[in-house]
Amino acid sequence: MKQQELNKTYLLTSDLSLSTTLSLLQCPIERIDRTTPRKSIFVFKRTKKLNELVDAYYRDELRISPQAYFNQLRAIKARLYANEEGQTW
């Protein structure tokens, strides 16, 4: 898939905080690309809702429970480190 097409269809981010927040707000992580050993890329399917949440995240307009955030972060880290082999497209 070409990079331009990929960016229209998916949001790719290495931001763990953003990824945790989005996944907590019902935007599932489609996959985690671990082809680079020191940097994982979280892949989300682009939707109108996702784009609105990303904008709200950067405007600091989202409020979530600290306990829910921590639990989601722990779940994502477990998923991130569960499989040591990288996933690619």
PDB file of N, CA, C and O in Angstrom:
ATOM      1  N   MET A   1       0.839  -1.166   0.000  1.00  0.00           N
ATOM      2  CA  MET A   1       0.000   0.000   0.000  1.00  0.00           C
ATOM      3  C   MET A   1       0.891   1.237   0.000  1.00  0.00           C
ATOM      4  O   MET A   1       1.856   1.302   0.761  1.00  0.00           O
ATOM      5  N   LYS A   2       0.580   2.212  -0.838  1.00  0.00           N
ATOM      6  CA  LYS A   2       1.373   3.432  -0.910  1.00  0.00           C
ATOM      7  C   LYS A   2       1.142   4.275   0.344  1.00  0.00           C
ATOM      8  O   LYS A   2       0.072   4.228   0.950  1.00  0.00           O
ATOM      9  N   GLN A   3       2.156   5.041   0.719  1.00  0.00           N
ATOM     10  CA  GLN A   3       2.108   5.831   1.947  1.00  0.00           C
ATOM     11  C   GLN A   3       0.930   6.801   1.955  1.00  0.00           C
ATOM     12  O   GLN A   3       0.264   6.951   2.980  1.00  0.00           O
ATOM     13  N   GLN A   4       0.666   7.454   0.842  1.00  0.00           N
ATOM     14  CA  GLN A   4      -0.426   8.420   0.774  1.00  0.00           C
ATOM     15  C   GLN A   4      -1.781   7.736   0.987  1.00  0.00           C
ATOM     16  O   GLN A   4      -2.633   8.257   1.707  1.00  0.00           O
ATOM     17  N   GLU A   5      -1.976   6.582   0.368  1.00  0.00           N
ATOM     18  CA  GLU A   5      -3.207   5.815   0.548  1.00  0.00           C
ATOM     19  C   GLU A   5      -3.316   5.324   1.984  1.00  0.00           C
ATOM     20  O   GLU A   5      -4.397   5.328   2.573  1.00  0.00           O
ATOM     21  N   LEU A   6      -2.201   4.906   2.533  1.00  0.00           N
ATOM     22  CA  LEU A   6      -2.158   4.417   3.902  1.00  0.00           C
ATOM     23  C   LEU A   6      -2.600   5.507   4.877  1.00  0.00           C
ATOM     24  O   LEU A   6      -3.375   5.237   5.795  1.00  0.00           O
ATOM     25  N   ASN A   7      -2.118   6.731   4.687  1.00  0.00           N
ATOM     26  CA  ASN A   7      -2.463   7.840   5.569  1.00  0.00           C
ATOM     27  C   ASN A   7      -3.926   8.255   5.443  1.00  0.00           C
ATOM     28  O   ASN A   7      -4.490   8.793   6.396  1.00  0.00           O
ATOM     29  N   LYS A   8      -4.550   8.022   4.299  1.00  0.00           N
ATOM     30  CA  LYS A   8      -5.971   8.331   4.143  1.00  0.00           C
ATOM     31  C   LYS A   8      -6.843   7.306   4.851  1.00  0.00           C
ATOM     32  O   LYS A   8      -7.914   7.641   5.358  1.00  0.00           O
ATOM     33  N   THR A   9      -6.396   6.079   4.886  1.00  0.00           N
ATOM     34  CA  THR A   9      -7.182   4.981   5.444  1.00  0.00           C
ATOM     35  C   THR A   9      -6.898   4.750   6.921  1.00  0.00           C
ATOM     36  O   THR A   9      -7.791   4.358   7.672  1.00  0.00           O
ATOM     37  N   TYR A  10      -5.662   4.989   7.340  1.00  0.00           N
ATOM     38  CA  TYR A  10      -5.246   4.685   8.707  1.00  0.00           C
ATOM     39  C   TYR A  10      -4.533   5.871   9.348  1.00  0.00           C
ATOM     40  O   TYR A  10      -3.896   6.676   8.668  1.00  0.00           O
ATOM     41  N   LEU A  11      -4.654   5.961  10.655  1.00  0.00           N
ATOM     42  CA  LEU A  11      -3.853   6.885  11.439  1.00  0.00           C
ATOM     43  C   LEU A  11      -2.708   6.071  12.019  1.00  0.00           C
ATOM     44  O   LEU A  11      -2.938   5.066  12.691  1.00  0.00           O
ATOM     45  N   LEU A  12      -1.486   6.493  11.767  1.00  0.00           N
ATOM     46  CA  LEU A  12      -0.305   5.834  12.315  1.00  0.00           C
ATOM     47  C   LEU A  12       0.338   6.780  13.314  1.00  0.00           C
ATOM     48  O   LEU A  12       0.614   7.936  12.995  1.00  0.00           O
ATOM     49  N   THR A  13       0.575   6.288  14.522  1.00  0.00           N
ATOM     50  CA  THR A  13       1.194   7.119  15.541  1.00  0.00           C
ATOM     51  C   THR A  13       2.080   6.275  16.442  1.00  0.00           C
ATOM     52  O   THR A  13       1.797   5.102  16.690  1.00  0.00           O
ATOM     53  N   SER A  14       3.137   6.874  16.921  1.00  0.00           N
ATOM     54  CA  SER A  14       3.989   6.202  17.901  1.00  0.00           C
ATOM     55  C   SER A  14       3.716   6.741  19.304  1.00  0.00           C
ATOM     56  O   SER A  14       4.381   6.350  20.263  1.00  0.00           O
ATOM     57  N   ASP A  15       2.748   7.628  19.420  1.00  0.00           N
ATOM     58  CA  ASP A  15       2.391   8.266  20.682  1.00  0.00           C
ATOM     59  C   ASP A  15       1.575   7.300  21.547  1.00  0.00           C
ATOM     60  O   ASP A  15       0.405   7.044  21.262  1.00  0.00           O
ATOM     61  N   LEU A  16       2.191   6.769  22.597  1.00  0.00           N
ATOM     62  CA  LEU A  16       1.534   5.802  23.467  1.00  0.00           C
ATOM     63  C   LEU A  16       0.366   6.430  24.220  1.00  0.00           C
ATOM     64  O   LEU A  16      -0.666   5.785  24.405  1.00  0.00           O
ATOM     65  N   SER A  17       0.513   7.661  24.651  1.00  0.00           N
ATOM     66  CA  SER A  17      -0.554   8.346  25.376  1.00  0.00           C
ATOM     67  C   SER A  17      -1.785   8.553  24.493  1.00  0.00           C
ATOM     68  O   SER A  17      -2.909   8.294  24.923  1.00  0.00           O
ATOM     69  N   LEU A  18      -1.576   9.016  23.270  1.00  0.00           N
ATOM     70  CA  LEU A  18      -2.678   9.196  22.321  1.00  0.00           C
ATOM     71  C   LEU A  18      -3.328   7.856  22.016  1.00  0.00           C
ATOM     72  O   LEU A  18      -4.554   7.756  21.989  1.00  0.00           O
ATOM     73  N   SER A  19      -2.537   6.843  21.789  1.00  0.00           N
ATOM     74  CA  SER A  19      -3.058   5.515  21.473  1.00  0.00           C
ATOM     75  C   SER A  19      -3.882   4.950  22.616  1.00  0.00           C
ATOM     76  O   SER A  19      -4.933   4.350  22.391  1.00  0.00           O
ATOM     77  N   THR A  20      -3.419   5.136  23.823  1.00  0.00           N
ATOM     78  CA  THR A  20      -4.164   4.672  24.994  1.00  0.00           C
ATOM     79  C   THR A  20      -5.497   5.394  25.100  1.00  0.00           C
ATOM     80  O   THR A  20      -6.528   4.768  25.347  1.00  0.00           O
ATOM     81  N   THR A  21      -5.479   6.689  24.918  1.00  0.00           N
ATOM     82  CA  THR A  21      -6.708   7.483  25.000  1.00  0.00           C
ATOM     83  C   THR A  21      -7.693   7.083  23.926  1.00  0.00           C
ATOM     84  O   THR A  21      -8.870   6.872  24.219  1.00  0.00           O
ATOM     85  N   LEU A  22      -7.239   6.973  22.683  1.00  0.00           N
ATOM     86  CA  LEU A  22      -8.131   6.609  21.582  1.00  0.00           C
ATOM     87  C   LEU A  22      -8.735   5.227  21.798  1.00  0.00           C
ATOM     88  O   LEU A  22      -9.931   5.032  21.582  1.00  0.00           O
ATOM     89  N   SER A  23      -7.927   4.281  22.217  1.00  0.00           N
ATOM     90  CA  SER A  23      -8.444   2.928  22.411  1.00  0.00           C
ATOM     91  C   SER A  23      -9.434   2.878  23.576  1.00  0.00           C
ATOM     92  O   SER A  23     -10.365   2.074  23.562  1.00  0.00           O
ATOM     93  N   LEU A  24      -9.243   3.712  24.558  1.00  0.00           N
ATOM     94  CA  LEU A  24     -10.163   3.794  25.676  1.00  0.00           C
ATOM     95  C   LEU A  24     -11.506   4.384  25.249  1.00  0.00           C
ATOM     96  O   LEU A  24     -12.539   4.095  25.853  1.00  0.00           O
ATOM     97  N   LEU A  25     -11.484   5.206  24.213  1.00  0.00           N
ATOM     98  CA  LEU A  25     -12.698   5.875  23.728  1.00  0.00           C
ATOM     99  C   LEU A  25     -13.293   5.174  22.514  1.00  0.00           C
ATOM    100  O   LEU A  25     -13.839   5.820  21.619  1.00  0.00           O
ATOM    101  N   GLN A  26     -13.182   3.857  22.490  1.00  0.00           N
ATOM    102  CA  GLN A  26     -13.843   3.013  21.493  1.00  0.00           C
ATOM    103  C   GLN A  26     -13.274   3.123  20.077  1.00  0.00           C
ATOM    104  O   GLN A  26     -14.005   2.930  19.106  1.00  0.00           O
ATOM    105  N   CYS A  27     -12.005   3.424  19.949  1.00  0.00           N
ATOM    106  CA  CYS A  27     -11.315   3.382  18.663  1.00  0.00           C
ATOM    107  C   CYS A  27     -10.246   2.281  18.773  1.00  0.00           C
ATOM    108  O   CYS A  27      -9.158   2.526  19.293  1.00  0.00           O
ATOM    109  N   PRO A  28     -10.548   1.103  18.296  1.00  0.00           N
ATOM    110  CA  PRO A  28      -9.629  -0.019  18.508  1.00  0.00           C
ATOM    111  C   PRO A  28      -8.319   0.114  17.728  1.00  0.00           C
ATOM    112  O   PRO A  28      -8.278   0.660  16.625  1.00  0.00           O
ATOM    113  N   ILE A  29      -7.275  -0.394  18.327  1.00  0.00           N
ATOM    114  CA  ILE A  29      -5.983  -0.474  17.651  1.00  0.00           C
ATOM    115  C   ILE A  29      -6.083  -1.623  16.651  1.00  0.00           C
ATOM    116  O   ILE A  29      -6.330  -2.767  17.032  1.00  0.00           O
ATOM    117  N   GLU A  30      -5.892  -1.311  15.372  1.00  0.00           N
ATOM    118  CA  GLU A  30      -5.979  -2.329  14.324  1.00  0.00           C
ATOM    119  C   GLU A  30      -4.782  -3.271  14.374  1.00  0.00           C
ATOM    120  O   GLU A  30      -4.920  -4.484  14.223  1.00  0.00           O
ATOM    121  N   ARG A  31      -3.618  -2.695  14.586  1.00  0.00           N
ATOM    122  CA  ARG A  31      -2.394  -3.489  14.710  1.00  0.00           C
ATOM    123  C   ARG A  31      -1.296  -2.615  15.289  1.00  0.00           C
ATOM    124  O   ARG A  31      -1.404  -1.390  15.333  1.00  0.00           O
ATOM    125  N   ILE A  32      -0.253  -3.266  15.723  1.00  0.00           N
ATOM    126  CA  ILE A  32       0.938  -2.573  16.208  1.00  0.00           C
ATOM    127  C   ILE A  32       2.085  -3.004  15.317  1.00  0.00           C
ATOM    128  O   ILE A  32       2.431  -4.184  15.256  1.00  0.00           O
ATOM    129  N   ASP A  33       2.669  -2.044  14.630  1.00  0.00           N
ATOM    130  CA  ASP A  33       3.796  -2.312  13.734  1.00  0.00           C
ATOM    131  C   ASP A  33       5.080  -2.173  14.540  1.00  0.00           C
ATOM    132  O   ASP A  33       5.425  -1.084  15.000  1.00  0.00           O
ATOM    133  N   ARG A  34       5.779  -3.286  14.704  1.00  0.00           N
ATOM    134  CA  ARG A  34       6.997  -3.308  15.508  1.00  0.00           C
ATOM    135  C   ARG A  34       8.221  -3.620  14.646  1.00  0.00           C
ATOM    136  O   ARG A  34       9.180  -4.221  15.131  1.00  0.00           O
ATOM    137  N   THR A  35       8.196  -3.219  13.378  1.00  0.00           N
ATOM    138  CA  THR A  35       9.319  -3.533  12.500  1.00  0.00           C
ATOM    139  C   THR A  35      10.592  -2.794  12.906  1.00  0.00           C
ATOM    140  O   THR A  35      11.696  -3.274  12.651  1.00  0.00           O
ATOM    141  N   THR A  36      10.442  -1.637  13.531  1.00  0.00           N
ATOM    142  CA  THR A  36      11.592  -0.914  14.055  1.00  0.00           C
ATOM    143  C   THR A  36      11.762  -1.309  15.522  1.00  0.00           C
ATOM    144  O   THR A  36      10.844  -1.111  16.317  1.00  0.00           O
ATOM    145  N   PRO A  37      12.907  -1.858  15.892  1.00  0.00           N
ATOM    146  CA  PRO A  37      13.068  -2.409  17.247  1.00  0.00           C
ATOM    147  C   PRO A  37      12.796  -1.423  18.391  1.00  0.00           C
ATOM    148  O   PRO A  37      12.284  -1.828  19.435  1.00  0.00           O
ATOM    149  N   ARG A  38      13.119  -0.175  18.219  1.00  0.00           N
ATOM    150  CA  ARG A  38      12.987   0.779  19.310  1.00  0.00           C
ATOM    151  C   ARG A  38      11.743   1.653  19.226  1.00  0.00           C
ATOM    152  O   ARG A  38      11.538   2.511  20.085  1.00  0.00           O
ATOM    153  N   LYS A  39      10.907   1.451  18.209  1.00  0.00           N
ATOM    154  CA  LYS A  39       9.747   2.320  18.039  1.00  0.00           C
ATOM    155  C   LYS A  39       8.582   1.523  17.472  1.00  0.00           C
ATOM    156  O   LYS A  39       8.679   0.951  16.387  1.00  0.00           O
ATOM    157  N   SER A  40       7.498   1.492  18.202  1.00  0.00           N
ATOM    158  CA  SER A  40       6.294   0.812  17.735  1.00  0.00           C
ATOM    159  C   SER A  40       5.320   1.843  17.169  1.00  0.00           C
ATOM    160  O   SER A  40       5.212   2.962  17.670  1.00  0.00           O
ATOM    161  N   ILE A  41       4.625   1.442  16.127  1.00  0.00           N
ATOM    162  CA  ILE A  41       3.639   2.309  15.488  1.00  0.00           C
ATOM    163  C   ILE A  41       2.261   1.693  15.714  1.00  0.00           C
ATOM    164  O   ILE A  41       2.017   0.538  15.365  1.00  0.00           O
ATOM    165  N   PHE A  42       1.376   2.476  16.298  1.00  0.00           N
ATOM    166  CA  PHE A  42       0.006   2.046  16.531  1.00  0.00           C
ATOM    167  C   PHE A  42      -0.837   2.463  15.333  1.00  0.00           C
ATOM    168  O   PHE A  42      -0.758   3.602  14.872  1.00  0.00           O
ATOM    169  N   VAL A  43      -1.634   1.542  14.840  1.00  0.00           N
ATOM    170  CA  VAL A  43      -2.410   1.759  13.616  1.00  0.00           C
ATOM    171  C   VAL A  43      -3.898   1.750  13.961  1.00  0.00           C
ATOM    172  O   VAL A  43      -4.411   0.790  14.537  1.00  0.00           O
ATOM    173  N   PHE A  44      -4.576   2.834  13.598  1.00  0.00           N
ATOM    174  CA  PHE A  44      -6.013   2.981  13.802  1.00  0.00           C
ATOM    175  C   PHE A  44      -6.690   3.211  12.462  1.00  0.00           C
ATOM    176  O   PHE A  44      -6.147   3.904  11.601  1.00  0.00           O
ATOM    177  N   LYS A  45      -7.869   2.638  12.279  1.00  0.00           N
ATOM    178  CA  LYS A  45      -8.673   2.880  11.082  1.00  0.00           C
ATOM    179  C   LYS A  45      -9.242   4.287  11.185  1.00  0.00           C
ATOM    180  O   LYS A  45      -9.848   4.647  12.194  1.00  0.00           O
ATOM    181  N   ARG A  46      -9.045   5.088  10.126  1.00  0.00           N
ATOM    182  CA  ARG A  46      -9.545   6.463  10.134  1.00  0.00           C
ATOM    183  C   ARG A  46     -11.064   6.495  10.008  1.00  0.00           C
ATOM    184  O   ARG A  46     -11.649   5.849   9.138  1.00  0.00           O
ATOM    185  N   THR A  47     -11.678   7.254  10.888  1.00  0.00           N
ATOM    186  CA  THR A  47     -13.108   7.532  10.829  1.00  0.00           C
ATOM    187  C   THR A  47     -13.298   8.994  11.217  1.00  0.00           C
ATOM    188  O   THR A  47     -12.371   9.650  11.691  1.00  0.00           O
ATOM    189  N   LYS A  48     -14.492   9.484  11.012  1.00  0.00           N
ATOM    190  CA  LYS A  48     -14.788  10.862  11.412  1.00  0.00           C
ATOM    191  C   LYS A  48     -14.626  10.998  12.929  1.00  0.00           C
ATOM    192  O   LYS A  48     -14.059  11.973  13.423  1.00  0.00           O
ATOM    193  N   LYS A  49     -15.138   9.997  13.657  1.00  0.00           N
ATOM    194  CA  LYS A  49     -15.032  10.004  15.120  1.00  0.00           C
ATOM    195  C   LYS A  49     -13.574  10.035  15.563  1.00  0.00           C
ATOM    196  O   LYS A  49     -13.211  10.791  16.465  1.00  0.00           O
ATOM    197  N   LEU A  50     -12.744   9.221  14.933  1.00  0.00           N
ATOM    198  CA  LEU A  50     -11.328   9.177  15.296  1.00  0.00           C
ATOM    199  C   LEU A  50     -10.680  10.543  15.080  1.00  0.00           C
ATOM    200  O   LEU A  50      -9.958  11.035  15.948  1.00  0.00           O
ATOM    201  N   ASN A  51     -10.935  11.147  13.934  1.00  0.00           N
ATOM    202  CA  ASN A  51     -10.348  12.456  13.645  1.00  0.00           C
ATOM    203  C   ASN A  51     -10.795  13.505  14.667  1.00  0.00           C
ATOM    204  O   ASN A  51      -9.997  14.343  15.088  1.00  0.00           O
ATOM    205  N   GLU A  52     -12.063  13.459  15.061  1.00  0.00           N
ATOM    206  CA  GLU A  52     -12.573  14.399  16.058  1.00  0.00           C
ATOM    207  C   GLU A  52     -11.913  14.172  17.417  1.00  0.00           C
ATOM    208  O   GLU A  52     -11.578  15.126  18.119  1.00  0.00           O
ATOM    209  N   LEU A  53     -11.729  12.905  17.782  1.00  0.00           N
ATOM    210  CA  LEU A  53     -11.079  12.596  19.057  1.00  0.00           C
ATOM    211  C   LEU A  53      -9.616  13.035  19.072  1.00  0.00           C
ATOM    212  O   LEU A  53      -9.127  13.543  20.082  1.00  0.00           O
ATOM    213  N   VAL A  54      -8.923  12.840  17.960  1.00  0.00           N
ATOM    214  CA  VAL A  54      -7.520  13.280  17.888  1.00  0.00           C
ATOM    215  C   VAL A  54      -7.442  14.800  18.052  1.00  0.00           C
ATOM    216  O   VAL A  54      -6.597  15.308  18.789  1.00  0.00           O
ATOM    217  N   ASP A  55      -8.321  15.512  17.367  1.00  0.00           N
ATOM    218  CA  ASP A  55      -8.343  16.980  17.512  1.00  0.00           C
ATOM    219  C   ASP A  55      -8.641  17.385  18.955  1.00  0.00           C
ATOM    220  O   ASP A  55      -7.989  18.276  19.499  1.00  0.00           O
ATOM    221  N   ALA A  56      -9.623  16.734  19.570  1.00  0.00           N
ATOM    222  CA  ALA A  56      -9.980  17.045  20.956  1.00  0.00           C
ATOM    223  C   ALA A  56      -8.836  16.707  21.910  1.00  0.00           C
ATOM    224  O   ALA A  56      -8.608  17.418  22.888  1.00  0.00           O
ATOM    225  N   TYR A  57      -8.124  15.628  21.624  1.00  0.00           N
ATOM    226  CA  TYR A  57      -6.970  15.233  22.442  1.00  0.00           C
ATOM    227  C   TYR A  57      -5.918  16.341  22.442  1.00  0.00           C
ATOM    228  O   TYR A  57      -5.416  16.723  23.499  1.00  0.00           O
ATOM    229  N   TYR A  58      -5.588  16.852  21.267  1.00  0.00           N
ATOM    230  CA  TYR A  58      -4.554  17.875  21.173  1.00  0.00           C
ATOM    231  C   TYR A  58      -5.030  19.244  21.663  1.00  0.00           C
ATOM    232  O   TYR A  58      -4.209  20.104  21.982  1.00  0.00           O
ATOM    233  N   ARG A  59      -6.341  19.454  21.725  1.00  0.00           N
ATOM    234  CA  ARG A  59      -6.882  20.692  22.296  1.00  0.00           C
ATOM    235  C   ARG A  59      -7.100  20.554  23.803  1.00  0.00           C
ATOM    236  O   ARG A  59      -7.565  21.492  24.452  1.00  0.00           O
ATOM    237  N   ASP A  60      -6.766  19.393  24.359  1.00  0.00           N
ATOM    238  CA  ASP A  60      -6.910  19.103  25.787  1.00  0.00           C
ATOM    239  C   ASP A  60      -8.364  19.214  26.234  1.00  0.00           C
ATOM    240  O   ASP A  60      -8.658  19.781  27.286  1.00  0.00           O
ATOM    241  N   GLU A  61      -9.270  18.668  25.425  1.00  0.00           N
ATOM    242  CA  GLU A  61     -10.694  18.735  25.720  1.00  0.00           C
ATOM    243  C   GLU A  61     -11.270  17.408  26.212  1.00  0.00           C
ATOM    244  O   GLU A  61     -12.461  17.336  26.516  1.00  0.00           O
ATOM    245  N   LEU A  62     -10.477  16.386  26.294  1.00  0.00           N
ATOM    246  CA  LEU A  62     -10.967  15.078  26.706  1.00  0.00           C
ATOM    247  C   LEU A  62     -10.739  14.887  28.200  1.00  0.00           C
ATOM    248  O   LEU A  62      -9.715  15.292  28.750  1.00  0.00           O
ATOM    249  N   ARG A  63     -11.715  14.263  28.836  1.00  0.00           N
ATOM    250  CA  ARG A  63     -11.590  13.927  30.251  1.00  0.00           C
ATOM    251  C   ARG A  63     -11.905  12.443  30.409  1.00  0.00           C
ATOM    252  O   ARG A  63     -12.972  11.971  30.016  1.00  0.00           O
ATOM    253  N   ILE A  64     -10.959  11.727  30.991  1.00  0.00           N
ATOM    254  CA  ILE A  64     -11.163  10.301  31.231  1.00  0.00           C
ATOM    255  C   ILE A  64     -10.686   9.975  32.640  1.00  0.00           C
ATOM    256  O   ILE A  64      -9.889  10.701  33.234  1.00  0.00           O
ATOM    257  N   SER A  65     -11.185   8.889  33.143  1.00  0.00           N
ATOM    258  CA  SER A  65     -10.828   8.440  34.483  1.00  0.00           C
ATOM    259  C   SER A  65      -9.351   8.037  34.530  1.00  0.00           C
ATOM    260  O   SER A  65      -8.900   7.262  33.687  1.00  0.00           O
ATOM    261  N   PRO A  66      -8.605   8.545  35.490  1.00  0.00           N
ATOM    262  CA  PRO A  66      -7.197   8.141  35.608  1.00  0.00           C
ATOM    263  C   PRO A  66      -7.034   6.631  35.795  1.00  0.00           C
ATOM    264  O   PRO A  66      -6.097   6.031  35.267  1.00  0.00           O
ATOM    265  N   GLN A  67      -7.943   6.030  36.543  1.00  0.00           N
ATOM    266  CA  GLN A  67      -7.864   4.594  36.775  1.00  0.00           C
ATOM    267  C   GLN A  67      -8.120   3.810  35.483  1.00  0.00           C
ATOM    268  O   GLN A  67      -7.431   2.830  35.201  1.00  0.00           O
ATOM    269  N   ALA A  68      -9.111   4.244  34.701  1.00  0.00           N
ATOM    270  CA  ALA A  68      -9.397   3.590  33.422  1.00  0.00           C
ATOM    271  C   ALA A  68      -8.218   3.769  32.465  1.00  0.00           C
ATOM    272  O   ALA A  68      -7.848   2.838  31.749  1.00  0.00           O
ATOM    273  N   TYR A  69      -7.630   4.969  32.454  1.00  0.00           N
ATOM    274  CA  TYR A  69      -6.478   5.235  31.597  1.00  0.00           C
ATOM    275  C   TYR A  69      -5.310   4.308  31.959  1.00  0.00           C
ATOM    276  O   TYR A  69      -4.699   3.699  31.082  1.00  0.00           O
ATOM    277  N   PHE A  70      -5.011   4.208  33.249  1.00  0.00           N
ATOM    278  CA  PHE A  70      -3.906   3.365  33.687  1.00  0.00           C
ATOM    279  C   PHE A  70      -4.136   1.901  33.309  1.00  0.00           C
ATOM    280  O   PHE A  70      -3.218   1.230  32.836  1.00  0.00           O
ATOM    281  N   ASN A  71      -5.352   1.407  33.516  1.00  0.00           N
ATOM    282  CA  ASN A  71      -5.663   0.016  33.168  1.00  0.00           C
ATOM    283  C   ASN A  71      -5.532  -0.225  31.669  1.00  0.00           C
ATOM    284  O   ASN A  71      -5.030  -1.267  31.247  1.00  0.00           O
ATOM    285  N   GLN A  72      -5.981   0.732  30.868  1.00  0.00           N
ATOM    286  CA  GLN A  72      -5.859   0.598  29.411  1.00  0.00           C
ATOM    287  C   GLN A  72      -4.395   0.650  28.981  1.00  0.00           C
ATOM    288  O   GLN A  72      -3.976  -0.108  28.105  1.00  0.00           O
ATOM    289  N   LEU A  73      -3.630   1.527  29.585  1.00  0.00           N
ATOM    290  CA  LEU A  73      -2.198   1.624  29.287  1.00  0.00           C
ATOM    291  C   LEU A  73      -1.493   0.296  29.603  1.00  0.00           C
ATOM    292  O   LEU A  73      -0.656  -0.170  28.831  1.00  0.00           O
ATOM    293  N   ARG A  74      -1.838  -0.292  30.724  1.00  0.00           N
ATOM    294  CA  ARG A  74      -1.258  -1.580  31.100  1.00  0.00           C
ATOM    295  C   ARG A  74      -1.630  -2.666  30.086  1.00  0.00           C
ATOM    296  O   ARG A  74      -0.792  -3.494  29.729  1.00  0.00           O
ATOM    297  N   ALA A  75      -2.878  -2.662  29.626  1.00  0.00           N
ATOM    298  CA  ALA A  75      -3.325  -3.655  28.639  1.00  0.00           C
ATOM    299  C   ALA A  75      -2.590  -3.477  27.306  1.00  0.00           C
ATOM    300  O   ALA A  75      -2.209  -4.459  26.669  1.00  0.00           O
ATOM    301  N   ILE A  76      -2.395  -2.232  26.891  1.00  0.00           N
ATOM    302  CA  ILE A  76      -1.678  -1.967  25.635  1.00  0.00           C
ATOM    303  C   ILE A  76      -0.222  -2.388  25.754  1.00  0.00           C
ATOM    304  O   ILE A  76       0.325  -2.979  24.822  1.00  0.00           O
ATOM    305  N   LYS A  77       0.407  -2.099  26.870  1.00  0.00           N
ATOM    306  CA  LYS A  77       1.801  -2.510  27.055  1.00  0.00           C
ATOM    307  C   LYS A  77       1.924  -4.028  27.049  1.00  0.00           C
ATOM    308  O   LYS A  77       2.889  -4.573  26.512  1.00  0.00           O
ATOM    309  N   ALA A  78       0.962  -4.704  27.638  1.00  0.00           N
ATOM    310  CA  ALA A  78       0.990  -6.170  27.622  1.00  0.00           C
ATOM    311  C   ALA A  78       0.882  -6.676  26.188  1.00  0.00           C
ATOM    312  O   ALA A  78       1.587  -7.605  25.795  1.00  0.00           O
ATOM    313  N   ARG A  79      -0.003  -6.060  25.412  1.00  0.00           N
ATOM    314  CA  ARG A  79      -0.147  -6.438  23.998  1.00  0.00           C
ATOM    315  C   ARG A  79       1.117  -6.107  23.220  1.00  0.00           C
ATOM    316  O   ARG A  79       1.538  -6.871  22.352  1.00  0.00           O
ATOM    317  N   LEU A  80       1.708  -4.990  23.528  1.00  0.00           N
ATOM    318  CA  LEU A  80       2.914  -4.541  22.836  1.00  0.00           C
ATOM    319  C   LEU A  80       4.080  -5.494  23.049  1.00  0.00           C
ATOM    320  O   LEU A  80       4.837  -5.766  22.117  1.00  0.00           O
ATOM    321  N   TYR A  81       4.231  -5.998  24.260  1.00  0.00           N
ATOM    322  CA  TYR A  81       5.378  -6.834  24.572  1.00  0.00           C
ATOM    323  C   TYR A  81       5.081  -8.328  24.537  1.00  0.00           C
ATOM    324  O   TYR A  81       5.979  -9.146  24.739  1.00  0.00           O
ATOM    325  N   ALA A  82       3.832  -8.685  24.283  1.00  0.00           N
ATOM    326  CA  ALA A  82       3.464 -10.111  24.255  1.00  0.00           C
ATOM    327  C   ALA A  82       4.121 -10.862  23.114  1.00  0.00           C
ATOM    328  O   ALA A  82       4.517 -12.017  23.272  1.00  0.00           O
ATOM    329  N   ASN A  83       4.238 -10.222  21.980  1.00  0.00           N
ATOM    330  CA  ASN A  83       4.817 -10.861  20.797  1.00  0.00           C
ATOM    331  C   ASN A  83       6.071 -10.091  20.417  1.00  0.00           C
ATOM    332  O   ASN A  83       5.986  -8.950  19.965  1.00  0.00           O
ATOM    333  N   GLU A  84       7.206 -10.690  20.594  1.00  0.00           N
ATOM    334  CA  GLU A  84       8.473 -10.018  20.327  1.00  0.00           C
ATOM    335  C   GLU A  84       8.786  -9.861  18.849  1.00  0.00           C
ATOM    336  O   GLU A  84       9.669  -9.079  18.495  1.00  0.00           O
ATOM    337  N   GLU A  85       8.089 -10.581  17.974  1.00  0.00           N
ATOM    338  CA  GLU A  85       8.332 -10.440  16.548  1.00  0.00           C
ATOM    339  C   GLU A  85       7.535  -9.278  16.008  1.00  0.00           C
ATOM    340  O   GLU A  85       6.381  -9.089  16.392  1.00  0.00           O
ATOM    341  N   GLY A  86       8.136  -8.483  15.109  1.00  0.00           N
ATOM    342  CA  GLY A  86       7.466  -7.330  14.535  1.00  0.00           C
ATOM    343  C   GLY A  86       6.387  -7.726  13.528  1.00  0.00           C
ATOM    344  O   GLY A  86       6.467  -8.759  12.863  1.00  0.00           O
ATOM    345  N   GLN A  87       5.397  -6.879  13.449  1.00  0.00           N
ATOM    346  CA  GLN A  87       4.330  -7.075  12.459  1.00  0.00           C
ATOM    347  C   GLN A  87       4.506  -6.028  11.375  1.00  0.00           C
ATOM    348  O   GLN A  87       4.833  -4.875  11.657  1.00  0.00           O
ATOM    349  N   THR A  88       4.291  -6.429  10.157  1.00  0.00           N
ATOM    350  CA  THR A  88       4.399  -5.503   9.042  1.00  0.00           C
ATOM    351  C   THR A  88       3.109  -5.534   8.242  1.00  0.00           C
ATOM    352  O   THR A  88       2.209  -6.331   8.506  1.00  0.00           O
ATOM    353  N   TRP A  89       3.042  -4.683   7.299  1.00  0.00           N
ATOM    354  CA  TRP A  89       1.851  -4.626   6.430  1.00  0.00           C
ATOM    355  C   TRP A  89       1.911  -5.779   5.538  1.00  0.00           C
ATOM    356  O   TRP A  89       1.023  -5.962   4.706  1.00  0.00           O
TER     357      TRP A  89
END
